[in-house]
Amino acid sequence: MDDPRTGPSPTLRDVATEAGVSAATASRALNGSTRNVSAEKVALVLQAATKLGYAPNLSAQAIARGSTETVALIVHDIADPYFSSIAAGAIDGAEAAGLTVTMAVTGRSPERELEIVSTLRGHRPHAIILAGSRVGDDQTALADELRTYEAAGGRVAVVSQPGLPYGTVTVDNRRGAEDLAAALLAQGYRRFAVLRGPGPHRTSHDRAEGFRAGLARAKIDLAPGMVVETDFTEDGGHAAMTDLLGRGLAGVELVFAVNDVMAVGAVRALRDAGLVPGTDLAVAGFDDISAATDVAPALTTVGVPTHAMGRRAIDLALTGTDKGEVVRLPTNVILRDSTPPRDTGPARR
């Protein structure tokens, strides 16, 4: 829009004329592309733009380039500290690359995730990051939608289990749970229950099965009815623990919840029932969210480098050359007061 005080706004052609270059060269220099543009000409164009007070049309640039200067991050639940930490890492990585992160939430719905990706294609973000466990095995529709976006110049990375044909940042959930089981056995625990998420949820499945496999190595099995399926939330953990207490624990010494949010809900249920977590019943989780040390007693868990996962996903989307690259980050068992050592003497046999 023209400013009546100063006359018509300068155009791209004005900048090109002032710099003594073609309009195409001026456009490439101002858009950040140095293809076929020397450093000297870039400097001349930038000086001319500053002198004339030229402001580029960002919307037109986005259409011309096929993308905006944004990264779209799609997560299951931003209220879950696991995802908020991934988001913080992605934001740090995007800012370092001069990009801005926008966010969308699926509510753990594959249908909603597909709908969001389809909508985002029209907004042309520079990259799309999918963060969250795959639910179910059929990813055909989602993969097709992402391929269409990629064909238009977009970039994709995933924070989840391997499966989609894009750079993926992951951890070995099964191995982490096996390591936790081994550490708890070494603490003297022998009778366990597991709180897990809905059946199709792959992260929940891998963690529950890894924990079971770790116990099996010591020839210990979970008693019938001691695996409770519930929502992958704090309220889900509370409901599952309440259900266990109502049915009777049958000698269970420790409850493993497949994420820390559920474990916090389980601790709350124990207190509501007049029991002391860590004393009357031990509790362990998985993820090492910030709340794991805010509860009393502090929660035994498996540390997951969520912030690093978000940042690494940005790197994969922006610089990765191998679309099938899988980056596996390590987990570590963290023993805290919610699982104090038990007597392992003859009386425990």
Number of C-alpha atoms within 10 A of each C-alpha: 6 9 8 8 6 7 9 10 15 15 17 21 15 17 26 20 15 16 21 15 16 13 17 13 22 26 19 16 22 18 15 9 13 14 9 10 14 12 11 8 18 22 13 20 26 17 15 20 23 12 11 15 13 16 13 15 10 12 11 11 16 17 12 11 16 15 22 21 18 19 28 23 24 24 24 21 18 18 9 16 18 23 21 18 20 25 26 18 22 28 22 19 23 23 14 12 13 10 18 19 21 14 13 18 17 18 13 17 13 16 12 15 20 19 14 16 19 16 11 16 18 10 15 23 25 23 27 29 26 23 26 22 20 22 17 11 10 10 14 10 11 17 16 12 15 22 17 13 22 16 9 13 15 22 26 26 28 30 27 20 21 20 16 18 17 22 26 29 25 23 23 17 27 21 20 25 30 23 21 28 27 19 16 23 19 13 16 17 22 22 19 26 24 25 29 27 25 15 13 13 18 20 25 24 18 20 27 23 18 22 26 21 21 24 24 15 12 12 8 15 16 17 13 7 11 17 19 18 16 19 16 22 19 20 19 21 31 24 20 25 29 19 14 19 14 10 10 10 19 12 11 18 20 23 25 28 31 29 27 31 26 30 30 26 21 29 29 22 22 20 11 12 13 9 14 17 23 24 14 12 18 24 32 33 29 29 25 25 25 12 14 23 14 11 13 16 20 20 30 29 30 25 17 23 21 26 20 18 28 29 21 23 30 30 17 24 23 19 10 17 10 11 16 15 16 21 17 14 15 14 20 18 22 17 19 18 18 25 26 18 17 15 11 14 8 6 6 10 6
